[in-house]
Amino acid sequence: MKSSTKYLHFKTKKKIEFVHITHEIEKFLSESGVQEGLVLVNPMHITSAVIINDDEEGLKRDYIRILQKLVPYNDTYEHNVGEDNAAAHIWRQFMGHQVVLPITKGKLDLGTWEEVFYCEFDGQREKRVLIKIIGE
């Protein structure tokens, strides 16, 4: 059994942004030499998420539009004392926290349209994502 750990570092240009990270995960998987196992992808911040979905710009805009309807970013929240990111904390819960991906024959075993995204909801500051590969 092997394990490998890597951190991706981000400072997004926008406060709310979807960053496509599939290729970085695939590269690290190739470097790890693991043929069969699992990859954990975990955002190390409570205002971001990692999701698997289609890489389609309209879909990303739909996510943001629906999240804004459910939890408006500029509304009044008790958490906003000293900060303005309460909505980002809540959005993260809706989108999910982390993902676990299967490794088969040395490759990510994803569906036809599946891609991995880091979802930033309180950006323009330093953030990181943990990639943990475990397998043989």
C-alpha positions in Angstrom: 0.0 0.0 0.0 1.3 3.4 -1.0 0.1 6.9 -0.1 1.1 10.3 -1.6 0.1 13.8 -0.5 0.1 17.0 -2.5 -1.3 20.5 -1.9 -2.6 22.7 -4.7 -2.5 26.5 -3.8 -4.9 29.0 -5.2 -5.6 32.7 -5.0 -8.6 33.2 -7.3 -9.1 36.4 -9.3 -12.8 36.6 -8.2 -14.6 36.1 -4.9 -16.7 33.3 -6.5 -15.0 31.1 -9.0 -14.9 27.5 -10.2 -11.4 26.2 -10.9 -11.0 23.1 -13.1 -8.5 20.8 -11.3 -8.9 17.4 -13.0 -5.6 17.7 -14.9 -3.6 18.6 -11.8 -5.0 15.5 -10.0 -4.3 13.3 -13.1 -0.7 14.5 -13.2 -0.1 13.8 -9.5 -1.7 10.4 -9.9 0.7 9.6 -12.7 3.6 10.7 -10.6 2.5 8.6 -7.7 2.6 5.3 -9.6 -0.6 4.0 -7.9 -2.5 1.7 -10.2 -5.5 0.8 -8.1 -6.9 2.8 -5.2 -8.6 6.1 -4.2 -7.9 9.8 -4.5 -9.3 12.1 -1.8 -9.6 15.8 -2.8 -10.3 18.0 0.1 -10.6 21.8 0.2 -8.8 23.0 3.3 -11.1 25.9 3.9 -14.7 26.2 5.2 -15.8 28.6 2.4 -14.9 26.3 -0.5 -15.9 23.0 -1.9 -14.7 20.3 -4.4 -17.3 18.9 -6.8 -17.5 16.6 -9.8 -19.6 17.8 -12.7 -19.6 18.8 -16.3 -17.2 21.5 -17.5 -19.9 23.7 -18.9 -19.9 27.5 -18.3 -23.7 27.8 -18.3 -24.0 25.1 -15.6 -21.5 27.0 -13.4 -23.5 30.2 -13.8 -26.6 28.2 -12.9 -25.0 27.0 -9.7 -24.2 30.5 -8.6 -27.6 31.9 -9.6 -29.4 29.2 -7.6 -27.1 29.6 -4.6 -27.7 33.3 -4.7 -31.5 32.7 -4.7 -31.2 30.3 -1.7 -28.7 32.2 0.3 -28.0 35.8 -1.0 -24.4 36.7 -0.6 -25.1 40.3 0.5 -27.9 39.6 2.9 -27.6 40.1 6.7 -26.3 37.2 8.7 -25.2 36.9 12.3 -21.8 35.5 11.2 -21.1 38.7 9.2 -19.9 40.5 12.3 -16.4 41.5 11.2 -16.6 39.5 7.9 -19.0 39.3 5.0 -18.7 35.6 4.1 -21.5 33.9 5.9 -23.1 32.9 2.6 -19.9 31.3 1.5 -19.9 29.0 4.5 -23.5 28.0 3.7 -22.9 27.6 0.0 -20.1 25.2 0.8 -22.5 23.0 2.7 -24.9 22.9 -0.3 -22.2 22.0 -2.8 -20.5 19.4 -0.6 -17.1 19.3 1.1 -14.8 16.8 -0.6 -14.7 14.0 -3.1 -13.2 10.5 -3.3 -12.4 9.3 -6.8 -11.6 5.7 -7.9 -8.3 4.8 -9.5 -8.4 2.0 -12.0 -5.4 0.9 -14.1 -3.5 4.0 -13.1 -6.1 6.5 -14.2 -9.0 8.4 -12.6 -12.1 6.3 -13.2 -14.5 9.1 -14.1 -17.8 9.1 -16.1 -18.0 10.5 -19.6 -18.6 14.1 -18.7 -17.2 14.1 -15.1 -14.5 16.7 -14.3 -13.3 17.9 -10.9 -13.7 21.5 -9.7 -12.5 23.5 -6.8 -15.4 25.9 -6.0 -14.3 29.1 -4.3 -16.9 31.2 -2.5 -14.8 33.6 -0.6 -11.8 34.1 -2.8 -9.0 36.6 -3.6 -6.9 35.2 -0.8 -4.6 32.3 -0.4 -6.3 28.9 -0.3 -5.2 25.3 -0.7 -6.6 21.9 -1.6 -5.3 18.5 -0.3 -4.9 15.6 -2.7 -4.3 12.3 -1.0 -3.7 9.2 -3.1 -3.9 5.8 -1.4 -3.5 2.5 -3.2 -1.2 0.0 -4.9 
